[in-house]
Amino acid sequence: MRRKATALGAALARPPKLRCAPSKIAGAGLGAFAAEPISEGVLGRQRRSYGTPPQAVGFDRLPPPQPVGRDGPGEATRGRLAALLARAGVDLPYVKNRLVYTSLTQPLLLSEEFPSATQRVVYPRDQCLDWPAEAEAAAAAAPVEHPDQPGLWLLRGALSTDECAAVSEAVAELSLGHSVQGRDPGVGVIPPCDADAARSGAPDAEATWPWFEYWPARYMLPLQPGGGVDPAFAANELAALHSHNCTDARTWPALSEVPGAGGDALRALERIPPERIAPFAGRPPLFVQLQALERGAVIAAHVDEPGVGGRAIATTVIAGASEVRVGAVAFIVRAGDMYCLTSAARDDIDHEVYSGTEDRLSVTMRFG
């Protein structure tokens, strides 16, 4: 038991390589995502600690909303404790999520799974490659494939700061003010679709869709692609997609109907991969995933499922700089940056998102 505790303590005490500045939008609530990019110099100067007390509160609002079926006084106590720790320089949501994901990734507690038949190890973070300087500079003007990792593409500034802010606003409206299914008062869990119903009729797309927490501190909000979801794909692969609670994809909000500048930015984003990145040419968009990741949480090493995951994947960060690893390559992505996985980078190696000290909002677009 002492060895287990020592290993867990050492893992928690080892701070993430990346430190992100907390949002400057005071009191903005659940959607307090910073839209402005964070410079490499700022990242390098961040103090290593167990997290800095946020000026804006992310998914763990202080105090949090009264969840369905939870004890009110207990929640109030939790809010007071979080506020007290914040004044002492401790970011409680960050520490909580680090503890949760440190425990989930301990080999003694969870059997180790290798992500693919060809890759038998998860690359150590401190031994990964970066983007060569020339390729990094070129990615500011056009999508660039990593010279040492086929299928990994990077485009800096796919969205501007203003476009990222507009998308953040659109997401807040889509999610009913960042409501969470089954957690916020009056917000129920959208049930899985019935197999027979998914193969009949033509239900209307919803205008809004609360977040679904499919894993601790990780939230999904699905969208139909610009041309609508393929009915057969919705009835089969998407009907078994547990990260969206196996809901009927035909009822997901339609990208074509997202209003305002945020909707315009998302639709323009969907056109970038097929028009500017060769492996995406001719591939239809399958579906869109808005994803939120609380500070301190991670997206663990994985390879996307071959069918429902799409043959080519493009992810754009909307808010919250973070560090991503794809195979043996680790790099920082900031608000507006797009990275893509095709061919070997999509099928043969794993990828993950490391924990950061800022809530991350991103959009992933999958192509067939």
Legacy VTK file of the C-alpha trace (Angstrom):
# vtk DataFile Version 3.0
C-alpha trace
ASCII
DATASET POLYDATA
POINTS 368 float
0.000 0.000 0.000
2.858 2.387 0.773
4.343 1.780 -2.692
0.986 2.542 -4.316
0.585 5.747 -2.320
4.148 6.818 -3.104
3.653 6.265 -6.834
0.380 8.160 -6.812
1.870 11.052 -4.853
4.863 11.279 -7.159
2.652 11.304 -10.239
0.473 14.064 -8.842
3.432 16.132 -7.681
4.991 16.014 -11.137
3.470 19.109 -12.796
2.379 19.143 -16.429
4.875 20.399 -18.978
2.433 23.082 -20.110
1.108 25.896 -17.990
-1.670 28.062 -19.367
-2.732 31.450 -18.103
-6.185 31.475 -16.455
-8.953 33.308 -18.276
-9.226 37.055 -17.708
-13.002 37.131 -18.118
-14.000 37.468 -14.487
-17.260 35.856 -13.440
-18.110 34.575 -16.918
-19.382 31.257 -15.595
-19.250 27.863 -17.283
-18.231 29.236 -20.658
-15.322 31.359 -19.497
-12.986 30.313 -22.259
-10.113 32.612 -23.153
-10.211 33.311 -26.890
-6.849 35.041 -27.290
-3.782 32.952 -28.180
-1.136 32.547 -25.465
2.419 33.214 -26.577
5.197 30.679 -26.164
6.991 33.136 -23.877
4.013 33.388 -21.561
3.716 29.600 -21.459
7.371 29.286 -20.552
7.053 31.727 -17.666
4.077 30.041 -15.975
4.704 29.032 -12.356
4.719 25.274 -11.754
2.243 24.419 -9.009
-0.915 22.476 -8.365
-2.810 25.024 -10.445
-3.465 28.697 -9.996
-6.758 30.017 -8.614
-8.851 30.982 -11.654
-10.117 34.500 -12.096
-12.916 33.000 -14.164
-14.666 29.809 -13.175
-15.026 26.997 -15.705
-17.118 23.830 -15.554
-16.891 23.587 -11.767
-18.639 26.828 -10.993
-18.247 28.213 -7.487
-20.692 27.504 -6.078
-21.884 24.884 -8.573
-25.547 24.672 -9.627
-27.813 22.445 -7.559
-27.470 19.055 -9.307
-30.504 16.812 -9.601
-30.770 14.584 -6.539
-27.815 16.063 -4.649
-27.833 17.447 -1.158
-28.077 21.235 -1.111
-26.084 21.924 2.090
-23.342 19.582 0.890
-23.024 21.475 -2.347
-22.911 24.781 -0.487
-20.109 23.423 1.720
-18.224 22.314 -1.363
-18.547 25.793 -2.838
-17.246 27.427 0.336
-14.320 24.988 0.480
-13.401 25.709 -3.132
-13.515 29.458 -2.518
-11.345 29.077 0.603
-8.766 26.984 -1.267
-8.758 29.447 -4.152
-7.835 32.248 -1.767
-4.999 30.024 -0.532
-3.696 29.631 -4.074
-5.178 26.188 -4.828
-7.410 25.573 -7.844
-9.724 22.857 -6.495
-11.211 21.743 -9.857
-7.706 21.360 -11.298
-6.467 19.326 -8.320
-9.631 17.182 -8.269
-9.305 16.324 -11.973
-5.594 15.614 -11.659
-6.343 13.194 -8.808
-9.111 11.488 -10.777
-7.075 11.009 -13.927
-3.901 10.084 -12.069
-5.813 7.260 -10.378
-7.399 6.164 -13.654
-4.015 5.859 -15.351
-2.204 3.917 -12.628
-1.248 0.468 -14.018
-1.923 -1.063 -10.580
-5.510 0.178 -10.694
-6.307 -0.186 -14.397
-4.791 -2.771 -16.719
-2.594 -1.193 -19.364
-3.989 -1.321 -22.885
-1.869 -0.796 -25.943
-3.595 1.420 -28.498
-2.898 -0.420 -31.764
-1.383 -3.547 -33.255
1.669 -1.687 -34.558
2.420 0.644 -31.633
3.255 -1.253 -28.466
4.287 1.605 -26.177
3.036 5.049 -25.214
5.835 7.519 -25.948
7.245 9.315 -22.857
6.319 12.968 -22.891
9.828 14.241 -22.265
11.268 12.227 -25.144
8.872 13.366 -27.864
9.812 15.329 -30.965
8.616 18.865 -31.653
7.792 20.532 -34.946
10.952 21.611 -36.817
11.305 25.404 -36.886
10.845 25.659 -40.646
7.693 23.541 -40.629
6.336 25.444 -37.622
6.835 28.766 -39.418
5.242 27.464 -42.620
2.147 26.261 -40.708
1.206 29.867 -40.033
0.442 30.341 -43.733
-0.718 26.917 -44.942
-1.337 23.391 -43.626
1.954 21.525 -43.145
2.581 17.790 -42.729
5.104 16.825 -40.076
8.312 15.683 -41.813
8.856 12.769 -39.420
5.261 11.710 -38.809
3.256 11.033 -41.985
-0.397 11.969 -41.706
-0.001 14.611 -38.968
-0.921 18.080 -40.245
-0.867 21.487 -38.551
-2.409 24.831 -39.500
-1.824 27.745 -37.159
-4.551 30.385 -36.973
-7.279 28.532 -38.867
-9.647 30.769 -36.911
-8.943 34.329 -35.808
-9.301 35.550 -32.225
-12.635 37.186 -33.110
-13.891 34.005 -34.783
-12.949 31.935 -31.736
-14.858 34.334 -29.506
-17.878 34.125 -31.824
-17.802 30.319 -31.780
-17.602 30.346 -27.971
-20.727 32.515 -27.875
-22.523 30.218 -30.311
-21.636 27.185 -28.199
-23.019 28.890 -25.093
-26.335 29.387 -26.921
-26.380 25.857 -28.333
-25.828 24.359 -24.883
-28.418 26.534 -23.120
-25.821 28.498 -21.226
-23.467 25.514 -20.851
-26.068 23.328 -19.171
-25.048 19.731 -18.464
-27.425 16.821 -18.959
-28.492 15.187 -15.710
-26.581 17.658 -13.563
-28.190 21.061 -13.851
-31.726 21.658 -12.492
-34.419 20.807 -14.999
-31.948 19.422 -17.556
-32.564 15.728 -18.106
-30.396 13.212 -19.899
-31.310 12.850 -23.562
-32.042 9.098 -23.885
-30.458 6.707 -26.373
-32.348 6.242 -29.602
-34.595 3.275 -30.220
-33.119 0.985 -32.886
-36.368 0.762 -34.853
-37.099 4.488 -34.586
-33.590 5.290 -35.839
-34.407 3.505 -39.087
-37.759 5.162 -39.713
-39.251 8.611 -40.102
-37.373 11.864 -40.371
-37.263 13.671 -36.998
-36.495 17.352 -36.832
-33.085 18.543 -35.709
-33.010 20.177 -32.297
-32.019 23.832 -32.041
-30.132 23.315 -28.768
-28.347 20.448 -27.030
-26.963 20.522 -23.459
-23.498 19.120 -22.797
-23.205 15.393 -22.093
-20.524 14.390 -19.576
-19.328 11.112 -21.083
-16.237 10.769 -18.868
-15.198 12.675 -15.734
-14.673 16.363 -16.587
-15.077 15.659 -20.352
-18.153 16.900 -22.202
-19.535 16.411 -25.707
-22.040 18.320 -27.832
-22.666 16.799 -31.285
-23.663 18.531 -34.500
-24.798 17.261 -37.854
-22.380 18.296 -40.638
-23.205 21.110 -43.023
-25.016 18.840 -45.469
-26.842 16.877 -42.773
-26.019 13.468 -41.349
-26.257 10.381 -43.551
-29.355 8.425 -42.388
-27.663 5.020 -42.671
-24.620 6.239 -40.753
-26.912 7.719 -38.093
-28.883 4.473 -37.730
-25.825 2.259 -37.436
-22.422 3.641 -36.359
-23.656 6.813 -34.653
-26.474 5.007 -32.853
-23.788 3.070 -30.961
-21.606 6.092 -30.127
-21.483 6.116 -26.325
-19.703 9.476 -26.056
-23.016 10.977 -27.221
-25.142 8.511 -25.224
-26.158 6.655 -28.412
-28.653 9.378 -29.288
-30.401 9.729 -32.656
-27.951 11.754 -34.758
-30.797 12.994 -36.961
-32.014 15.046 -33.987
-28.617 16.651 -33.315
-28.426 20.395 -34.046
-27.481 21.072 -37.654
-24.283 22.960 -38.412
-26.109 24.683 -41.250
-28.536 26.222 -38.742
-26.080 27.539 -36.140
-26.758 31.296 -36.209
-24.524 34.338 -36.226
-20.818 34.853 -36.683
-20.058 31.720 -34.688
-22.051 29.585 -37.095
-20.342 31.249 -40.061
-16.922 30.506 -38.538
-17.773 26.837 -37.948
-19.069 26.390 -41.484
-15.938 28.020 -42.909
-13.856 25.725 -40.713
-15.582 22.663 -42.170
-14.470 23.714 -45.655
-10.777 24.105 -44.811
-9.645 20.446 -44.714
-11.192 19.349 -48.051
-10.004 22.513 -49.791
-6.510 22.854 -48.321
-5.307 19.441 -47.086
-4.827 16.815 -49.789
-5.820 13.656 -47.833
-9.232 15.230 -47.080
-10.060 15.925 -50.740
-13.273 14.249 -51.818
-14.125 13.021 -48.332
-17.606 13.977 -47.084
-18.005 15.387 -43.571
-19.616 12.779 -41.308
-20.355 14.670 -38.102
-19.031 17.385 -35.791
-18.105 17.165 -32.115
-17.824 20.139 -29.814
-15.783 19.006 -26.844
-15.008 20.653 -23.518
-12.230 19.496 -21.215
-11.951 20.783 -17.663
-8.586 21.995 -16.474
-6.601 19.186 -14.896
-8.390 16.501 -16.922
-6.824 14.650 -19.841
-7.841 12.875 -23.006
-5.857 9.693 -22.547
-3.833 7.953 -25.240
-6.109 6.276 -27.779
-6.681 5.463 -31.428
-10.105 6.446 -32.743
-12.419 3.621 -33.771
-11.995 2.778 -37.460
-15.650 3.050 -38.480
-17.394 5.811 -36.567
-14.156 7.763 -36.080
-13.904 8.785 -39.742
-11.005 8.269 -42.120
-9.614 11.786 -41.653
-9.979 13.939 -38.526
-9.554 17.693 -38.035
-9.561 19.279 -34.566
-9.478 23.022 -33.942
-8.937 24.576 -30.524
-11.468 27.305 -29.782
-10.189 28.275 -26.326
-7.568 27.100 -23.861
-4.011 26.401 -25.032
-3.005 22.791 -24.496
-0.304 20.292 -25.340
-1.102 17.399 -27.674
0.896 14.274 -28.426
0.514 12.308 -31.665
2.783 9.262 -31.643
6.261 10.535 -30.894
5.429 14.194 -31.643
4.271 16.583 -28.895
3.278 20.176 -29.594
1.252 23.077 -28.223
-1.994 24.153 -29.868
-3.607 27.493 -29.074
-6.983 29.050 -29.772
-7.548 29.018 -33.534
-5.021 26.274 -34.354
-6.059 23.168 -36.312
-4.314 19.801 -36.277
-5.327 16.853 -38.434
-4.858 13.097 -38.397
-4.831 11.084 -41.621
-3.339 7.795 -42.834
-0.622 6.520 -40.444
-1.179 9.268 -37.850
-4.853 8.356 -37.719
-4.666 4.537 -37.869
-1.286 3.316 -36.632
-0.360 5.477 -33.624
-2.125 6.886 -30.616
-2.758 10.493 -29.634
-3.675 12.300 -26.425
-4.257 15.702 -24.836
-2.250 16.443 -21.680
-3.774 18.214 -18.705
-3.554 21.991 -18.535
-4.505 24.709 -16.082
-7.177 26.177 -18.356
-10.494 24.778 -19.550
-10.236 23.727 -23.203
-12.969 24.070 -25.827
-12.412 22.428 -29.203
-14.295 21.250 -32.279
-13.515 17.989 -34.071
-14.757 17.383 -37.592
-14.696 13.848 -38.955
-14.613 13.008 -42.645
-15.426 9.705 -44.408
LINES 1 369
368 0 1 2 3 4 5 6 7 8 9 10 11 12 13 14 15 16 17 18 19 20 21 22 23 24 25 26 27 28 29 30 31 32 33 34 35 36 37 38 39 40 41 42 43 44 45 46 47 48 49 50 51 52 53 54 55 56 57 58 59 60 61 62 63 64 65 66 67 68 69 70 71 72 73 74 75 76 77 78 79 80 81 82 83 84 85 86 87 88 89 90 91 92 93 94 95 96 97 98 99 100 101 102 103 104 105 106 107 108 109 110 111 112 113 114 115 116 117 118 119 120 121 122 123 124 125 126 127 128 129 130 131 132 133 134 135 136 137 138 139 140 141 142 143 144 145 146 147 148 149 150 151 152 153 154 155 156 157 158 159 160 161 162 163 164 165 166 167 168 169 170 171 172 173 174 175 176 177 178 179 180 181 182 183 184 185 186 187 188 189 190 191 192 193 194 195 196 197 198 199 200 201 202 203 204 205 206 207 208 209 210 211 212 213 214 215 216 217 218 219 220 221 222 223 224 225 226 227 228 229 230 231 232 233 234 235 236 237 238 239 240 241 242 243 244 245 246 247 248 249 250 251 252 253 254 255 256 257 258 259 260 261 262 263 264 265 266 267 268 269 270 271 272 273 274 275 276 277 278 279 280 281 282 283 284 285 286 287 288 289 290 291 292 293 294 295 296 297 298 299 300 301 302 303 304 305 306 307 308 309 310 311 312 313 314 315 316 317 318 319 320 321 322 323 324 325 326 327 328 329 330 331 332 333 334 335 336 337 338 339 340 341 342 343 344 345 346 347 348 349 350 351 352 353 354 355 356 357 358 359 360 361 362 363 364 365 366 367
